[in-house]
Amino acid sequence: MMNENPKIDFAAPVMGDIEREALQRVLDGNILTDGANCAEFERGFEKFTGGGRALTVSSCMAALHLSYLNFGIGAEDEVIVPAQTHTATAHAVEIVGARPVFVDADPATGNMRPELIEKAVTPNTRAIGLVHFQGIPCDMERIMRIAQANDFVVIEDCALAMGAFWEGKHVGLWGDAGCFSFYPAKHITTGEGGMLLSKNDEFIACSRKIRGFGVDKTYGERQIPGMYDVDELGLNYRMSEFQAAVGKVQVRRLPDILEKRERNFNIYAESFKNVKNLRIVKADNKKAKSAYYGLSIILEGTLSAKRNEILARLKKMHVGCSVYYPQPVPRMAYYRNKYGYNPENYPNAELISDCSITLPVGPHLSESDVEYVAQTVKDIIGGCKS
Ligand SMILES: *Cc1c(COP(=O)(O)O)cnc(C)c1O
C-alpha cells in the first residue's frame, strides 16, 4: 500500500496546456463573445455527434428553454417528463407556462418507461421532454414511434449524455432538439455553458435570434453600423469566447474521456458482481451505447435503509460520491406545493433517489483508484449490520 487513504473526487475537470493556450489567444484578441471560437466549437461538436446543427448557449437550461419557446409550447400545454431527473428538465417546461407531467423510471436503467409515456397522454399533451439518465440512452425508436403517432415535439435533455448513441445515432439527433451541458461535473466543461443540437435548420436559426435579444441583424449583417430592429421578444443566452475557446479544445479530449469512463465503469461492474443486496444501474442493450456518466448502485434488502449512513462513511473516507438525483422532481417543494405529490406514482424514482449512490468514473480516476473505491464500498457494506 503506497497510500492508505487516497482522496477521490467525484468529478474533476480535465484542463491543460491546450485550454490555457486557447484562452490566451482570446485574451490577446478583441472579440470576447459569439465569435470564431463559438463557431469552431459548434463545428467540432457537429463533427463529434455526426450530424445536425449546433448552437452554443449559456447553459443546458438555456437550450431547453429556447427549445420549448421556439416550438411554441406554452399555457394549457402539457409536456411529459421523467420524475427521476435534474430539476432543469421540468423547470424549462414550467418557465414557458406549460405543465410538466411526470412519469416513473425503469428501475434497470433509470430512464422513463415508454409504456408510462403512453398512459400519461391527454388531449393537452404537446411534447415529450426526455432525459438520457446518466448517459444511458432511452429507447429512441419506441419513444419516437409514440411521438410520431401523436404529433408530439421531442426535446432530449442530453446533459449527461455526450457520447451516447442509440442504434449508432448520437442522442439529441433523434428528437427535434438535443440540449447539452458543460457545467463542471459533466463530460466536458466550459465552466458554465451549453449546446443546442438539431437537424432542423429553421429551429436553429430561430433559436440563434432569440438567443440574442430577438435582434433581426447580426453584427456582420448590418449595412449601417449600429442599426438593427427587433421584431421578436428575446433573451441573452450567448456563450462567451472564453468559454467557447475552452469548449472547442475539450471536444478533442472526448474520445479519451469516454474510453476511461467506460473502463472505470466496467471495473466496478466486475467488482460488484456477486455482492448481495447491491445492483448497478446500466444499459444491457446492443442498441444502446452509454456515455457512462457515473455508476449508480441501488441498495436493496437490508441495505436499502442504510444509504445515508453509507454515504456519510464514504465521505469520511474521502471518497467523493453523489446521488442522481436527490429527489424525484415532483417531490421537490416547488412541484409538490403546486401539483401535490403521490409517492405511489413514482416507486422507481423514489427507489433511485432514496436508495442509490452514484460512484465516480471520471478520467481523473486510475484503475487502482476505482479498485480502491469499489473495495471501500464493499468493506462499508460488509460492516453494515441489519
Ligand atoms: C446538469 C443537468 C442539467 C443542467 O445543466 P446546466 O448546464 O447547468 O443548465 C440539465 N439536465 C440534466 C439531466 C442535468 O444533469
The ligand as a Gaussian input file, in Angstrom:
#p B3LYP/6-31G(d) Opt

LIG

0 1
 C      -26.806000      19.183000     -15.105000
 C      -28.089000      18.925000     -15.753000
 C      -28.845000      19.977000     -16.309000
 C      -28.484000      21.418000     -16.130000
 O      -27.415000      21.834000     -16.927000
 P      -26.946000      23.373000     -16.860000
 O      -25.943000      23.485000     -17.975000
 O      -26.317000      23.561000     -15.509000
 O      -28.138000      24.225000     -17.077000
 C      -29.999000      19.655000     -17.014000
 N      -30.414000      18.384000     -17.123000
 C      -29.732000      17.347000     -16.597000
 C      -30.235000      15.951000     -16.795000
 C      -28.554000      17.585000     -15.870000
 O      -27.914000      16.560000     -15.297000

